[in-house]
C-alpha cells in the first residue's frame, strides 16, 4: 500500500469519512434539550462563558429581539441565528396552547407575533417550520401599564378621552404611536372591548376581549390619528371599557394576534350610548346603584388583605411587601388622577390568597395616610389586584383588566361621572394601619460588615460563600459570596468584599445578583441565566418578583413578604434583607437571629453562641466560617473557570487558607489619616476607618459610611407607629385634623343651631385608644326636648320613689299592728 499512492489516498479518505460518521453519530444536539447540560457539551445558558456549548445551540435555543412586550399581544419579534428559506411556513406556539402565524421576511429572517396572553412573566414557546418543531425560546409577557410608554399608543389629553360626553367635554380625540413598530404603510385604528362573563368566583367566570369596530381604515401610518366619536349603538354600547389598537390595514378588521400596538385600558366615555351624553350623571348613577347591588352579593375580601403602612416613610421602606403604584409616583411627578390630594401611592405586592384581592395605600405631602373617610383621594382596596396574581388566566386574577372591571370602572360610575362616592367607599373603604407591623432589617456592607436584625454590628472577612440568612421553617435562604479586595494597582489585600448574593424561597426561581465587570453595575441571573432589564424594569417570575430601574439597584420580593435590596457603590455591594415579623425566631446565619428583642447574640450553625460586641475578631471569624455553604446547598452560578476553581475546589465553600487583617493601625504619617478622621465619625466610624485603610481609598470608606447612614435611616423609617384608628366627624358636624397616630389631636365642632355633646377634642394615646368620648351634634330644639325629658323623667323618678316609700311605711305599720294584736291575744 505504501508503494501505491492512489490506494493510500483512497484508504485515508475512507478512514476520515468513517471517523466523521462516528463523530456525527456520537455528537450531542440541543434539539429539544435547551437548558440542559449534556455529556459531551452543554445547552445550558452558562456554556458560552465556559466554552462548552453544543455546536447547534444557537440554531435550536433561540435568541430573540425584542424579548418582551405587552400581554395584549401584537409584538413582532425576530428569531436570531436560525436559518429560514423563502416559502417556509412559520408557526409560533406559546404555552400552553396559543398559536400565532409567523413569517419569513425578504432577507430570510424569521419572525413571530406575540399573542394575547392573560398572564405575565416568562412564557415558553416553540417554533414550527413547515409543520415541524425546530426551535425553542421564552417570551416575557408584560403587564400593559408597566410597559415602556414607547411601545404603547398614547391617548393625547387622557382626561378628554375618559370624560367625553359629560357636561362641557367633547371635541376631537387625538392619539399617537411609534409608527416604526407597525410594519405597514397603512393601518386600521380599532376599538376593542373587555368584559368578564359568567358567575363570579365560579368556573364559568371568564374574560372576554372582543373587536368592536374601526374608527379609521386605511389610515396612513404617520404615528398620529384624530377623530370625533359618535355615540355607540346596539350591540356595541354595552361595552364600557377597552383599548384602542393600531394594526396593519385589512379589509375586515378585528384580526387577532397580528402586529399591533395598544393603548392602556380606559373607561369608554367617548363611545357610550346617547343616553350617557344626554345625562351622564343620571346614567352613571344607575350604573353605580347596580354595582352596589352586585357588591352586596359578592363575598367579602377585605378581611384577608393587609393593613397599610402608617406613614409614607414606612410605605417606601417596606419594599418586600409594598411597591410604588405607577399611577401615583412622587419620584415621577404623577398626577394621581384617581387619588387627588395624594402625592404617592403604593400597592401590596402580593394578592390575597383566596380572592386575589389587592391593597392600595396613598399618602399626602406631610407623609400621612389619606383615608376615604376624609377624602375622595384616599387609599382603597381592590377586588382584583391591579398586577394580577398567579396562576393568572382567569378573573379576578387577570393583570390590570380584572382590576379595571371591578374597581376602576365603578369609581367612574360613582365618583367621577356622578356624585355617589358613598356607595363606592362603602365597599372600598380605606384600611388604616392599626394592625400594620413594620419588618426588621439586617444588612451587609463594605468589606464586609454586618448589622444584624437585632442591631448588633460586627465584621467578618472570610473568603467563600456563606448563608446570610437561613430559615428552613419558612423555606427562605439568602447566600452571599465574598472575594478578596483588589486595589487599583491590581494587588490583593487581606480583606474581602461581597460580590454576589443568591436567594430562593421554597420552589421559586433562584435569583442571583452579582457585581458585573463594569463599575457599579449589577447583573441579575434567574436560574443561572442572565436577565436583561433593558426593556422592562419589573419581572414576574416563578414565586418571586424582581425590580431594577437602574443598573445599580435591584429589589427582590418573595411571597412571604421578605425583600432583598441590593445596591452597588464604589465597587462594593450593600445588601439589605427585610423580614416581616412572621420570621421571628425562625432565622439563623450571618445576619443573626431575628427575635423580639434588640441584642448582639450570634448563633453558629452548630448552636454555639457569640456576642457581637464582646467577642474577639478571631472568634467572630470562626462564627462566620460555620455558615459556609456546601456544593450541595449552593445557589450560586459558576459560569467561569475562575469561579469554579475559587469556590468548588472543596466541599465546604470557606477558604481556610485565607486569614484577613483583623485590625489595621492608624499610622500618624499615613497621608489618608487626616481626611479619614474628618470623614469617619458617628455611627459606623469603625467600619469606615477599616475600609478606608484596607482599600487605601477614601471613596470606599465614604461609600461604607453612606451605606451605614442609609441603614440607620431605614431602621428609623421602619420604627413602629401607634395608630388609634379613623374617627369620623359627628353627623352634621365638622372635624379638624386627618392624622390618627399617637399624639395627634382632632377637634370637633357643630354648625350654628346645634350643640356638641361629647369631647370637643380627642387625642391619640400611646395605648392606641382615643382620649375622650364620642361626639354628637344635636339641635338647640332637640337639646330643649332632651332637657325637658330629663326633667320629666326626674320628676317621675321622684314620684315613684315617694310612692314606694309610702307603701313601705304603710306595710310596716300594718305588720306592727298585726304583731301587737297577736301578742295581745296570747296574753
C-alpha positions in Angstrom: 0.0 0.0 0.0 2.9 2.3 0.7 4.1 1.8 -2.8 0.6 2.7 -4.3 -0.2 6.4 -3.5 -3.6 6.2 -5.0 -4.6 3.3 -2.8 -3.2 5.1 0.2 -5.2 8.2 -0.6 -8.4 6.2 -1.0 -7.7 4.4 2.3 -7.1 7.7 4.1 -10.3 9.2 2.6 -12.4 6.2 3.7 -10.9 6.3 7.2 -11.6 10.0 7.5 -15.2 9.6 6.4 -15.6 6.8 8.8 -14.3 9.0 11.7 -16.6 11.8 10.6 -19.5 9.5 10.6 -18.7 8.2 14.0 -18.2 11.8 15.3 -21.5 12.9 13.8 -23.3 9.9 15.3 -21.9 10.5 18.7 -22.1 14.3 18.8 -24.9 15.6 21.0 -27.5 18.1 19.9 -29.5 20.8 21.6 -32.7 19.8 19.7 -35.4 19.6 22.4 -32.8 19.9 25.2 -32.4 23.7 25.7 -31.3 24.5 29.2 -29.8 21.0 29.8 -26.1 20.0 30.4 -25.3 17.0 28.2 -22.4 14.5 28.5 -20.1 16.0 25.8 -21.4 19.5 25.5 -24.0 21.9 27.0 -27.2 23.6 26.0 -27.3 25.5 29.3 -27.0 29.3 29.5 -23.6 29.1 31.2 -22.0 27.2 28.3 -20.9 30.4 26.5 -18.5 31.6 29.1 -17.3 28.1 29.8 -16.8 27.3 26.1 -18.8 24.1 26.4 -21.8 24.8 24.1 -23.0 22.2 21.7 -22.4 23.2 18.1 -26.1 23.6 17.3 -27.0 25.6 20.4 -27.9 28.8 18.6 -29.9 27.0 16.0 -32.3 25.3 18.4 -32.2 27.5 21.5 -33.4 30.8 20.3 -32.2 34.3 21.0 -35.0 36.8 20.1 -35.3 40.6 19.7 -37.1 42.2 21.4 -37.6 39.7 24.2 -40.6 41.3 25.8 -43.9 43.0 25.0 -47.5 43.7 26.1 -49.6 40.8 27.4 -52.2 42.1 24.9 -50.0 40.8 22.1 -49.1 42.2 18.7 -45.3 42.5 19.2 -43.3 41.5 16.1 -40.0 39.8 17.3 -37.2 38.3 15.3 -35.7 34.8 15.6 -32.0 35.3 15.7 -29.3 32.8 14.5 -31.8 30.4 12.9 -31.9 29.8 9.1 -35.1 30.2 7.1 -35.9 29.9 3.5 -38.4 31.9 1.4 -41.6 29.9 1.3 -41.1 28.4 4.8 -44.3 28.4 6.9 -43.7 29.6 10.4 -45.9 28.8 13.3 -45.2 30.1 16.8 -46.8 28.0 19.7 -46.9 29.7 23.1 -47.6 27.5 26.1 -50.0 26.1 27.0 -51.7 26.1 23.6 -51.8 29.6 21.9 -50.6 29.7 18.3 -49.8 32.7 16.0 -48.6 32.8 12.5 -45.0 33.9 11.9 -43.4 34.8 8.7 -40.0 35.0 6.8 -39.0 38.4 5.7 -37.3 39.4 2.5 -33.8 38.8 3.8 -34.6 35.4 5.2 -35.1 36.3 8.9 -37.9 34.5 10.8 -40.5 36.5 12.8 -43.1 35.6 15.4 -46.1 37.7 16.6 -46.8 37.6 20.3 -50.4 36.6 21.2 -53.0 37.9 23.7 -51.9 36.3 27.0 -53.9 36.8 30.2 -50.6 36.1 32.1 -47.4 38.0 32.8 -43.9 36.6 33.1 -41.7 34.3 31.0 -43.7 32.2 28.6 -42.0 29.2 26.8 -42.7 28.9 23.1 -41.6 26.8 20.2 -41.3 27.5 16.5 -42.6 25.1 13.9 -41.1 25.4 10.5 -43.1 23.7 7.8 -45.1 21.9 10.5 -42.0 20.5 12.4 -40.8 21.9 15.7 -37.3 23.3 15.1 -36.5 25.8 17.9 -37.4 26.8 21.4 -37.4 30.1 23.3 -39.0 32.2 26.0 -41.0 35.4 25.8 -41.6 37.9 28.5 -45.3 38.9 28.8 -45.6 42.3 30.5 -48.5 44.0 32.3 -49.6 46.6 29.8 -49.5 49.5 32.3 -45.9 48.6 33.2 -44.8 48.6 29.6 -42.5 51.3 28.5 -44.5 54.2 27.0 -42.7 54.0 23.6 -44.3 50.6 23.0 -47.9 51.9 23.6 -50.4 54.1 21.9 -50.7 57.5 23.7 -54.1 58.9 24.2 -53.5 62.6 24.0 -55.3 64.5 26.8 -56.4 61.4 28.6 -58.9 63.4 30.7 -60.8 64.3 27.5 -61.0 60.6 26.5 -62.3 59.5 29.8 -64.8 62.3 30.5 -66.1 62.7 26.9 -69.8 63.2 26.9 -70.0 64.7 30.4 -71.0 68.3 30.6 -68.7 70.6 28.6 -66.5 67.8 27.4 -66.3 66.9 23.7 -64.5 67.7 20.6 -61.8 65.8 18.6 -59.8 63.0 20.1 -56.2 62.5 19.2 -53.8 59.6 19.6 -50.2 59.0 18.7 -47.8 55.9 18.4 -44.4 54.9 17.2 -45.0 54.2 13.5 -41.8 52.2 13.1 -43.3 49.4 15.3 -46.1 48.7 12.8 -44.8 47.0 9.6 -47.3 48.7 7.2 -47.8 51.9 5.2 -51.5 52.0 6.1 -53.1 51.0 9.3 -56.5 50.3 10.9 -57.5 52.1 14.1 -59.8 49.9 16.1 -61.7 49.8 19.4 -61.5 46.6 21.4 -63.7 45.9 24.4 -63.1 44.0 27.6 -65.7 42.3 29.8 -65.9 39.4 32.2 -68.8 37.0 31.9 -70.3 34.1 33.9 -70.8 33.9 37.7 -68.2 35.5 39.8 -65.9 33.0 41.8 -67.3 30.2 39.7 -65.8 28.0 37.0 -67.9 29.9 34.4 -66.2 33.2 35.2 -64.2 34.1 32.1 -62.5 37.0 30.3 -63.8 38.3 27.0 -61.7 40.5 24.7 -63.6 41.5 21.6 -63.2 43.6 18.5 -66.0 46.2 18.4 -65.4 48.4 15.3 -62.9 50.5 13.4 -62.7 54.3 13.8 -60.3 54.6 10.9 -59.4 52.3 7.9 -56.5 52.5 5.5 -55.0 55.3 7.6 -51.5 56.4 6.6 -49.0 55.1 9.2 -47.8 58.5 10.3 -47.9 57.8 14.0 -50.9 60.1 14.6 -54.7 60.0 14.2 -57.7 62.0 15.3 -61.4 61.6 15.1 -64.7 62.9 16.5 -66.6 60.0 18.1 -70.2 59.2 17.8 -72.4 57.5 20.4 -72.4 53.7 20.1 -75.4 51.8 19.0 -76.6 48.3 19.8 -74.9 46.0 20.5 -71.6 47.9 21.0 -72.9 50.4 23.6 -72.9 47.7 26.2 -69.0 47.6 26.3 -67.8 50.2 28.8 -64.1 49.6 29.0 -61.4 48.7 26.5 -58.4 49.8 24.5 -57.5 51.3 21.1 -55.5 49.2 18.7 -53.4 50.2 15.6 -52.6 47.3 13.2 -51.8 46.8 9.5 -54.8 47.8 7.4 -57.1 44.9 6.5 -60.4 44.7 4.6 -62.3 43.1 7.5 -60.7 44.4 10.7 -60.5 42.7 14.0 -57.9 40.1 13.1 -56.4 38.6 16.2 -52.7 38.1 17.0 -51.3 40.4 14.3 -48.6 43.0 14.6 -50.2 45.8 16.6 -49.9 48.5 19.3 -52.4 49.1 22.1 -53.4 51.9 24.3 -53.9 51.4 28.0 -57.3 50.2 29.2 -59.7 53.1 29.8 -63.3 53.9 30.5 -65.0 54.3 27.1 -66.9 57.5 27.9 -66.5 58.7 24.3 -68.0 55.5 23.0 -71.0 55.2 25.3 -74.7 55.4 24.2 -76.6 58.6 23.6 -78.3 58.3 27.0 -74.9 58.9 28.6 -74.4 62.1 26.6 -77.9 63.2 27.3 -77.5 63.0 31.1 -74.2 61.4 32.2 -74.8 61.8 35.9 -78.2 60.0 35.7 -76.7 57.3 33.5 -73.7 56.8 35.9 -75.9 56.8 39.0 -77.9 53.9 37.7 -74.7 52.0 36.9 -73.4 52.9 40.4 -76.5 51.5 42.1 -76.4 48.3 40.0 -72.7 47.9 41.0 -73.6 48.5 44.7 -76.3 45.8 44.5 -73.8 43.4 42.8 -71.1 44.0 45.5 -73.7 43.2 48.2 -74.0 39.7 46.7 -70.2 39.1 46.3 -68.0 37.6 49.1 -66.1 40.0 51.4 -62.4 40.2 50.6 -61.5 43.0 53.0 -60.6 40.7 55.9 -57.8 39.0 54.0 -55.9 42.0 52.7 -53.1 43.6 54.8 -53.3 46.9 56.6 -51.5 49.8 55.1 -48.2 51.2 56.5 -48.9 54.2 58.8 -46.6 56.7 57.1 -45.1 57.4 53.7 -41.7 56.7 55.1 -42.8 53.2 56.2 -44.5 52.5 52.9 -41.4 53.3 50.8 -39.1 51.4 53.2 -41.1 48.2 53.4 -40.0 47.1 49.9 -40.6 43.4 50.5 -44.4 43.9 50.8 -45.2 47.2 49.1 -44.2 48.8 45.8 -44.8 52.1 44.1 -48.1 52.4 42.2 -47.1 53.5 38.7 -50.2 55.8 38.6 -49.2 57.9 41.6 -45.4 58.1 42.0 -43.8 61.0 43.8 -40.5 60.5 42.0 -42.0 60.7 38.6 -44.4 63.6 39.3 -47.5 61.6 38.6 -50.9 63.4 38.7 -52.5 60.8 40.9 -55.7 61.0 38.8 -57.7 58.6 40.9 -56.4 59.9 44.2 -56.5 63.7 44.2 -54.7 65.2 47.2 -52.2 62.3 47.4 -48.6 62.6 46.3 -47.6 58.9 46.4 -49.3 55.5 46.5 -48.1 52.0 47.0 -49.7 48.7 46.4 -49.3 45.5 48.4 -47.2 43.3 46.1 -48.9 40.0 46.8 -52.6 39.4 46.1 -54.7 38.0 48.8 -54.7 34.2 48.9 -58.3 33.3 48.4 -59.8 36.1 46.3 -56.8 37.5 44.6 -57.6 41.0 46.0 -55.2 43.9 46.4 -54.4 46.8 48.7 -53.5 50.3 47.7 -52.2 52.9 50.2 -51.9 56.6 49.5 -50.2 59.5 51.3 -50.2 63.3 51.3 -47.3 65.7 51.2 -46.9 65.5 55.0 -46.4 61.8 54.8 -49.7 60.9 56.4 -52.0 58.2 55.0 -55.0 59.6 53.2 -58.3 57.8 54.1 -61.5 57.7 52.1 -63.4 58.8 55.2 -61.7 62.2 54.7 -61.0 62.5 51.0 -62.1 61.1 47.6 -58.4 60.6 47.0 -58.0 58.1 49.9 -56.4 54.7 50.0 -58.7 52.0 48.5 -58.6 48.2 48.5 -59.2 46.3 45.2 -61.3 43.2 44.5 -58.9 42.5 41.6 -55.2 43.1 42.3 -54.0 45.6 39.6 -51.0 43.4 38.9 -52.9 40.2 38.8 -51.8 37.1 40.7 -50.8 33.5 39.9 -52.0 31.4 38.2 -53.4 34.3 36.2 -55.5 33.4 33.2 -59.0 33.8 34.7 -60.9 36.5 36.6 -60.3 38.1 39.1 -56.5 37.4 38.6 -56.1 38.8 35.1 -53.4 41.5 35.3 -54.9 45.0 35.0 -58.1 44.1 33.4 -59.9 42.5 36.3 -59.0 45.5 38.4 -60.4 47.9 35.9 -63.6 45.9 35.6 -64.4 45.8 39.3 -62.5 48.6 40.9 -61.8 51.4 38.4 -64.9 51.5 36.2 -67.1 51.6 39.3 -65.1 54.6 40.5 -66.1 56.4 37.3 -69.8 55.4 37.9 -70.0 56.5 41.5 -67.4 59.3 41.9 -66.1 60.8 38.6 -69.3 60.7 36.4 -71.7 61.2 39.3 -71.7 62.3 42.9 -72.3 59.0 44.6 -69.0 58.2 46.3 -70.7 57.0 49.4 -71.6 53.8 47.6 -68.1 53.2 46.3 -66.5 53.8 49.7 -69.0 51.5 51.4 -67.4 48.6 49.5 -63.9 50.1 49.1 -63.1 51.7 52.5 -59.6 52.7 53.4 -57.7 50.4 55.6 -55.9 52.3 58.4 -52.7 51.0 60.0 -53.8 49.7 63.4 -52.6 46.1 62.6 -49.6 47.0 60.5 -46.2 45.8 61.8 -43.1 47.0 60.0 -40.4 44.5 59.0 -37.0 44.2 60.6 -33.9 44.8 58.6 -30.4 43.3 58.5 -27.6 44.5 56.2 -24.2 43.6 54.9 -22.0 46.4 53.5 -18.4 47.4 52.8 -15.5 44.9 53.4 -17.9 43.2 54.6 -19.5 44.4 57.8 -22.8 43.1 59.2 -25.6 44.8 61.1 -28.0 42.1 62.4 -31.7 42.0 62.7 -31.2 42.6 66.4 -29.0 45.7 65.8 -25.7 44.0 66.6 -22.7 45.1 64.4 -19.5 43.1 63.6 -17.0 42.4 60.8 -16.5 39.1 59.1 -13.8 39.0 56.3 -14.0 35.3 55.3 -13.4 34.3 51.7 -16.0 32.0 50.4 -19.8 31.5 50.1 -22.0 31.8 53.3 -25.6 31.9 54.5 -26.6 35.4 55.1 -29.9 34.1 56.1 -31.1 30.5 56.7 -34.8 29.9 57.5 -35.7 26.3 56.8 -39.1 26.7 58.6 -40.1 29.4 56.1 -38.2 28.0 53.1 -36.1 31.2 52.6 -32.4 31.1 52.0 -30.1 34.0 51.1 -26.4 33.3 50.4 -23.5 35.7 50.0 -20.3 35.3 48.1 -17.1 37.2 49.1 -13.9 37.7 47.2 -10.6 39.4 48.1 -10.5 43.2 47.6 -8.3 44.3 44.7 -6.6 47.6 44.8 -6.4 50.0 41.8 -2.8 48.7 41.1 -4.2 45.1 40.8 -2.7 43.8 44.1 -4.9 41.9 46.6 -5.3 42.9 50.3 -6.2 40.8 53.3 -9.8 41.8 53.3 -12.9 40.7 51.3 -16.0 42.3 49.8 -19.4 40.9 49.0 -19.5 40.2 45.2 -22.7 38.2 44.8 -26.0 37.3 46.5 -28.2 34.3 45.7 -31.6 33.6 47.1 -34.6 31.3 46.9 -37.9 30.8 48.7 -39.4 27.4 48.6 -39.8 26.4 45.0 -39.2 29.8 43.5 -36.8 30.7 40.8 -33.2 31.1 42.1 -32.3 34.8 41.8 -28.6 35.8 41.9 -27.4 39.4 41.9 -23.7 40.0 41.4 -21.2 42.7 40.5 -20.7 43.0 36.8 -17.4 43.7 35.1 -18.5 47.4 34.6 -18.0 49.5 37.7 -21.1 50.0 39.9 -23.2 47.7 37.8 -25.3 44.8 38.9 -26.1 41.7 36.9 -29.2 39.6 37.7 -29.5 35.9 37.0 -32.6 33.7 37.0 -31.8 30.1 37.4 -28.2 30.8 36.2 -29.3 32.7 33.2 -28.6 36.4 32.9 -31.7 38.7 32.8 -31.8 41.9 30.7 -33.6 44.8 32.2 -33.0 47.0 29.1 -36.7 46.7 28.0 -38.5 46.3 31.3 -37.8 47.2 34.9 -40.2 44.7 36.6 -40.3 41.0 36.0 -42.9 38.5 37.3 -41.0 35.2 37.8 -41.8 31.9 39.4 -42.5 32.6 43.0 -40.6 35.9 43.1 -40.7 39.4 41.6 -37.6 41.4 40.6 -37.4 45.1 40.1 -34.4 47.0 38.7 -34.9 50.6 37.5 -31.1 51.3 37.3 -28.1 49.1 36.9 -27.0 50.0 40.4 -30.2 48.9 42.3 -32.1 45.6 42.4 -35.1 44.7 44.6 -36.2 41.1 45.0 -39.6 40.3 46.6 -40.9 37.0 47.8 -44.5 35.8 48.6 -43.7 35.6 52.3 -43.2 39.4 52.3 -39.4 39.1 52.6 -37.5 41.6 50.5 -33.8 41.8 49.5 -32.4 45.2 48.4 -29.0 45.1 46.6 -27.0 48.2 45.8 -23.7 48.7 44.0 -21.5 51.6 45.3 -17.8 52.2 44.7 -17.0 48.7 43.6 -18.8 47.0 46.5 -22.2 45.6 47.2 -24.5 46.5 50.0 -27.4 44.1 50.7 -30.3 44.6 53.0 -32.8 41.8 53.9 -36.2 42.8 55.2 -38.3 40.3 57.0 -41.9 40.5 58.3 -42.4 39.6 61.9 -43.6 36.1 61.0 -39.9 35.3 60.7 -39.3 36.0 64.4 -37.4 33.0 66.0 -37.1 31.4 62.5 -33.8 32.8 61.2 -30.1 32.0 61.5 -27.0 33.0 59.6 -24.5 35.9 59.4 -27.4 38.4 59.8 -28.2 36.9 63.1 -31.3 35.6 64.8 -34.4 37.7 64.5 -36.1 37.9 67.9 -38.5 40.2 69.7 -35.5 41.9 71.4 -32.6 44.1 70.3 -29.5 42.1 71.1 -25.9 41.2 69.9 -26.3 37.5 70.1 -25.0 35.4 67.2 -25.6 31.7 66.8 -23.3 29.5 64.8 -24.5 26.6 62.6 -23.6 24.2 65.4 -25.6 26.3 68.0 -22.6 28.0 69.7 -23.4 31.5 70.9 -21.3 34.6 70.4 -21.7 38.2 71.4 -21.2 40.5 68.5 -20.0 43.4 70.7 -17.8 41.4 73.1 -16.3 38.6 71.0 -12.8 38.9 69.6 -12.4 39.3 65.8 -10.9 35.8 65.7 -14.0 34.3 67.5 -16.3 36.1 65.1 -14.2 34.8 62.2 -14.8 31.3 63.5 -18.5 32.0 63.9 -18.8 33.2 60.3 -16.9 30.2 58.9 -19.5 27.8 60.3 -22.1 29.3 57.9 -20.3 28.3 54.8 -22.4 26.7 52.1 -21.6 23.3 50.5 -21.5 22.1 46.9 -24.9 20.5 47.5 -26.6 23.6 49.1 -25.1 26.4 47.0 -27.5 28.6 45.0 -24.7 30.3 43.0 -23.8 30.2 39.4 -20.3 29.0 38.4 -20.0 30.2 34.8 -16.3 30.7 34.6 -13.2 28.7 35.3 -12.2 31.3 37.9 -15.4 30.8 39.9 -15.2 27.0 39.6 -11.6 27.0 40.8 -12.2 29.5 43.5 -15.3 28.0 45.1 -15.8 24.5 44.0 -12.4 23.1 45.0 -13.6 21.9 48.4 -16.9 20.5 49.7 -17.4 23.5 52.0 -17.1 26.9 50.4 -14.9 28.6 53.1 -11.2 29.3 52.2 -9.4 28.1 55.4 -6.1 29.4 54.0 -7.3 33.0 53.8 -6.7 34.9 57.1 -7.8 38.5 56.9 -6.3 41.5 58.7 -8.4 41.7 61.8 -7.4 45.2 62.6 -5.4 48.0 60.8 -3.3 50.6 62.6 -3.8 54.3 62.2 -0.3 55.4 61.5 0.4 59.1 62.1 2.3 59.5 58.9 -0.4 58.0 56.7 -1.5 60.5 54.1 -5.1 59.2 54.3 -5.3 59.7 58.1 -6.4 63.4 58.2 -9.1 63.1 55.6 -10.2 59.8 57.0 -10.7 61.3 60.5 -12.8 64.1 59.1 -14.9 61.7 57.0 -15.4 58.9 59.5 -17.4 59.9 62.5 -20.6 58.8 64.4 -22.4 55.5 63.9 -20.3 53.3 61.7 -17.0 55.1 62.3 -15.1 51.8 62.8 -16.4 50.3 59.6 -15.4 53.5 57.7 -11.9 53.5 59.1 -11.3 49.9 58.4 -12.5 50.1 54.8 -10.5 53.3 54.1 -7.3 51.7 55.4 -7.9 48.3 53.9 -8.6 49.5 50.4 -6.4 52.7 50.6 -9.4 54.5 49.3 -11.3 57.4 50.8 -14.1 56.8 48.3 -14.5 53.3 49.5 -14.6 54.5 53.1 -17.1 57.1 52.2 -19.3 54.6 50.5 -19.3 52.4 53.6 -20.2 55.5 55.7 -23.1 56.3 53.4 -24.3 52.7 53.5 -24.3 52.8 57.3 -26.3 56.0 57.3 -28.7 54.6 54.8 -29.3 51.6 57.0 -29.8 53.9 60.0 -32.3 55.9 58.1 -34.1 52.7 57.0 -34.4 51.5 60.6 -35.7 54.9 61.7 -38.3 54.8 58.9 -39.4 51.4 60.0 -39.9 52.3 63.6 -43.4 51.1 64.8 -46.0 53.8 65.0 -49.1 53.7 67.2 -52.4 54.3 65.4 -55.8 54.9 67.2 -57.8 54.3 64.0 -60.1 56.6 62.0 -62.6 58.9 63.7 -65.4 60.4 61.6 -66.8 63.9 62.1 -70.0 63.9 64.0 -73.2 63.9 61.9 -73.8 67.4 60.6 -70.6 68.5 62.3 -67.0 69.1 61.3 -63.6 67.7 62.2 -60.3 69.4 62.1 -57.3 67.1 61.6 -56.8 64.0 59.5 -53.9 62.2 61.3 -54.7 59.3 63.6 -51.3 58.4 65.1 -50.0 58.7 68.6 -50.0 62.4 69.8 -52.4 63.5 67.0 -55.3 65.7 68.2 -58.7 66.0 66.5 -61.1 68.9 67.1 -64.8 68.6 66.5 -67.4 71.4 66.1 -71.1 71.8 65.2 -72.9 74.3 63.0 -75.0 77.1 64.3 -78.2 75.9 65.9 -76.5 72.7 67.2 -74.9 71.8 70.4 -71.8 69.5 70.7 -72.3 66.6 73.1 -69.1 64.6 73.9 -65.4 65.7 73.8 -64.6 68.7 71.6 -61.0 67.4 71.4 -59.7 63.9 71.3 -56.0 62.8 71.5 -54.5 59.6 70.3 -52.7 57.9 73.2 -49.8 55.6 73.4 -52.2 52.7 74.2 -53.8 53.1 70.8 -57.0 54.5 72.3 -58.6 57.9 71.8 -58.8 60.1 74.9 -62.3 61.5 75.4 -65.8 60.4 74.5 -67.7 60.1 71.2 -69.1 63.4 69.9 -72.6 64.2 68.5 -74.2 67.3 67.2 -77.8 67.9 68.4 -80.0 70.9 67.5 -80.9 73.5 70.1 -84.6 72.4 70.0 -83.6 68.9 70.4 -81.5 69.8 73.4 -84.5 71.5 74.9 -86.6 68.4 74.3 -83.9 66.3 75.8 -83.6 68.6 78.9 -87.4 68.6 79.3 -87.5 64.8 79.0 -84.7 64.6 81.6 -86.7 66.9 83.9 -89.9 64.9 83.5 -88.0 61.7 84.0 -86.5 63.1 87.2 -90.0 64.1 88.4 -91.4 60.7 87.6 -88.5 59.0 89.4 -89.1 61.2 92.5 -92.9 60.4 92.4 -92.3 56.7 92.1 -89.7 56.8 94.9 -92.3 58.6 97.1 -94.9 56.1 96.3 -92.6 53.2 97.1 -91.5 54.9 100.3 -95.2 55.5 101.3 -96.1 51.8 100.5 -93.2 50.5 102.5 -94.2 52.6 105.6 -97.8 51.6 105.3 -96.8 47.9 105.1 -94.6 48.3 108.1 -97.4 49.9 110.1 -99.8 47.0 109.2 -97.2 44.4 110.3 -96.6 46.2 113.6 -100.4 46.4 114.3 -100.8 42.7 113.4 -97.9 41.8 115.7 -99.4 43.8 118.6 -102.8 42.0 118.1 -101.2 38.6 118.2 -99.3 39.4 121.4 -102.5 40.8 123.0 -104.4 37.6 122.2 -101.5 35.5 123.7 -101.8 37.4 126.9 
